[in-house]
Amino acid sequence: MIKKYKHISFDLDGTLVHTLPAYRYQLLAAVVKILGGKVPIHRNIDKFWFENARDEIILKDFGLEADEFWKVFRKMDDPEKRALNTNAYSDSEPVLRKLKAAGKIVSIITGAPHNIAEFEIKKLNGAPFDYYLSIFDRGFKEKPLSESFNFVLNELKSRPEETVYIGNSNEDAYFAKNAGVDFIYLERRQHEFDSKDWVVKTIHSLEELFSRP
């Protein structure tokens, strides 16, 4: 499946690592309560966690102004607490090692702040990769806008046609589309996904990357 690609790029949270749903439900409910917004239902929290246009979700579904929300959210999303509620998927480490052994260029592009992404990557138990980028900390516009992906392609001297992005959400699919790279949807069964028109393949385990088309 991945024979045609030289560069394999990954989303992080929800793709390589798993944050327990209870953490995001409790965190978002607490933030919204502090700010006096609408009591959020789980479906809207999942939309916020995995999809793009988060500022719109904050306004429409939580009834809050985005600037105030993000100030409180960043303070309450404590890296140590999240670390206790985050685990690597069992297929992540072995597949990253197989990809590097096969001579692939491997990158991780995430919207998470570096202090969150750093401990999430540590959950991968030293699995090798060539490049990592926190879109948030480098000051790029968030997914699905592609300037961060274009930057990574340039840094790694990779062409879009030889690159594939692997992720678990609608915003990941459009992130890949906007960068002109193929997208493989990894179904982790955490939320709704409706961007199938841009998916070259749907997989249910990273091990499927090594299967034939």
C-alpha positions in Angstrom: 0.0 0.0 0.0 2.8 2.4 0.8 5.3 1.2 -1.8 4.7 4.3 -4.0 5.5 6.8 -1.2 8.9 7.9 0.0 7.5 10.2 2.8 5.0 8.9 5.3 3.6 11.7 7.5 1.3 11.2 10.6 -1.1 13.1 12.7 -0.4 12.5 16.4 -3.3 12.5 18.9 -6.0 10.0 17.8 -3.6 8.5 15.2 -0.5 7.4 17.0 -1.6 8.0 20.6 -5.0 7.9 22.3 -6.3 10.4 24.8 -9.0 8.8 26.9 -12.5 10.3 26.0 -13.3 10.9 29.6 -10.4 13.4 29.8 -11.7 15.6 27.0 -15.3 15.4 28.2 -14.3 16.4 31.8 -11.9 19.1 30.6 -14.3 20.8 28.1 -17.2 20.6 30.6 -15.1 22.3 33.2 -13.9 25.1 30.9 -17.4 25.8 29.6 -18.8 25.9 33.1 -16.2 28.3 34.3 -17.0 30.7 31.5 -20.8 30.3 31.8 -21.4 28.7 28.4 -23.8 26.1 27.2 -23.5 22.7 28.8 -21.7 20.7 26.1 -22.8 17.3 24.9 -20.3 14.6 24.1 -20.9 14.9 20.3 -20.0 18.6 20.3 -16.9 17.9 22.4 -15.8 15.3 19.9 -16.4 17.8 17.1 -14.2 20.3 18.9 -11.5 17.7 19.6 -11.2 16.2 16.1 -12.5 18.7 13.6 -11.5 22.0 12.2 -13.2 25.4 12.6 -12.9 25.1 16.3 -13.6 28.8 16.9 -16.9 28.4 15.2 -17.7 25.4 17.3 -16.8 27.3 20.5 -19.2 30.1 19.5 -22.1 28.0 18.1 -22.1 24.9 20.4 -20.5 26.3 23.6 -21.9 29.9 23.3 -18.5 31.4 24.1 -16.1 33.8 22.6 -13.1 32.0 21.3 -10.4 34.2 22.7 -11.7 33.8 26.3 -12.2 30.1 25.8 -8.7 29.5 24.6 -7.1 31.3 27.6 -8.9 29.1 30.1 -8.5 25.9 28.0 -4.7 26.3 27.7 -4.4 26.8 31.4 -6.6 23.8 32.3 -5.2 21.4 29.7 -2.4 20.4 32.0 0.3 18.3 30.3 0.9 16.1 33.3 -2.8 15.3 33.7 -3.2 14.6 30.0 -0.2 12.3 30.1 -1.9 10.2 32.7 -4.8 9.9 30.3 -2.9 9.2 27.1 -1.4 6.0 25.7 0.2 5.0 22.5 -1.8 2.7 20.2 -0.3 -0.7 20.2 0.5 -0.6 16.5 2.2 2.8 16.5 5.7 2.0 17.7 6.2 -1.2 15.7 4.9 0.4 12.5 7.2 3.5 12.8 10.1 1.1 13.3 9.1 -0.9 10.2 8.8 2.2 8.1 12.2 3.4 9.0 13.7 0.0 8.4 12.1 0.1 4.9 13.9 3.4 4.2 10.9 5.7 4.4 11.1 9.3 5.5 8.7 9.6 8.5 7.3 12.9 9.9 4.8 13.9 12.5 2.7 17.0 12.1 0.4 17.9 14.9 -1.7 20.9 15.9 -1.0 20.3 19.6 1.2 22.7 21.5 4.8 21.4 22.0 4.4 20.8 25.7 1.5 18.4 24.9 3.0 16.9 21.8 6.4 16.3 23.6 5.0 13.9 26.1 2.7 12.2 23.5 5.8 11.4 21.4 7.5 10.0 24.5 4.6 7.5 24.7 5.9 6.0 21.4 8.8 4.5 23.3 11.6 5.9 21.2 10.1 4.9 17.9 12.2 6.6 15.1 11.0 9.4 12.9 12.8 12.1 10.9 10.9 15.2 11.6 8.3 16.6 14.0 6.3 19.8 13.8 4.0 21.5 16.3 1.8 23.8 14.1 0.8 25.8 17.2 4.3 26.5 18.5 5.8 27.3 15.1 3.1 29.9 14.6 1.6 28.4 11.4 -2.1 28.7 10.7 -4.0 25.7 12.0 -5.2 22.7 10.1 -6.6 22.3 7.5 -4.6 25.2 6.0 -1.5 23.7 4.5 1.3 26.2 5.1 2.7 24.0 7.9 2.6 20.9 5.6 4.3 22.9 2.8 7.0 23.9 5.2 7.6 20.2 6.2 7.7 19.1 2.6 10.3 21.8 1.9 12.4 20.9 5.0 12.5 17.2 4.0 12.9 17.9 0.3 9.8 15.8 -0.4 7.4 16.2 -3.2 3.7 16.1 -2.6 3.2 13.3 -5.1 5.5 11.0 -3.1 4.0 11.9 0.2 1.0 10.5 2.1 -0.6 11.8 5.3 -2.2 9.4 7.8 -4.8 10.7 10.2 -8.1 10.1 11.9 -10.2 13.1 11.3 -11.9 15.4 8.8 -9.4 18.1 9.4 -6.6 15.7 8.6 -8.2 14.8 5.3 -8.6 18.4 4.2 -5.1 19.2 5.5 -3.7 16.6 3.2 -6.0 17.8 0.3 -4.9 21.4 0.7 -1.2 20.3 0.6 -1.7 18.2 -2.5 -0.8 14.9 -0.8 -2.6 11.6 -0.6 -4.6 10.8 2.5 -5.1 7.5 4.3 -7.9 7.5 6.8 -7.1 5.5 10.0 -10.4 4.5 11.6 -9.9 4.6 15.3 -13.7 4.6 16.0 -13.6 7.8 18.1 -15.9 10.2 16.1 -17.8 10.8 12.9 -15.9 11.0 9.6 -17.4 12.3 6.4 -14.5 13.3 4.2 -14.3 10.1 2.3 -14.1 11.7 -1.1 -10.4 12.5 -0.5 -9.4 9.2 1.0 -7.2 6.9 -1.0 -7.6 4.1 1.5 -9.3 3.4 4.8 -7.5 1.3 7.3 -8.3 0.0 10.8 -4.7 -0.7 11.9 -1.4 0.8 10.9 -0.2 -2.7 10.2 -2.4 -2.6 7.1 0.0 -0.1 5.6 2.2 -3.1 4.7 -0.6 -5.0 2.9 -1.1 -5.0 -0.8 -3.5 -2.5 -2.4 
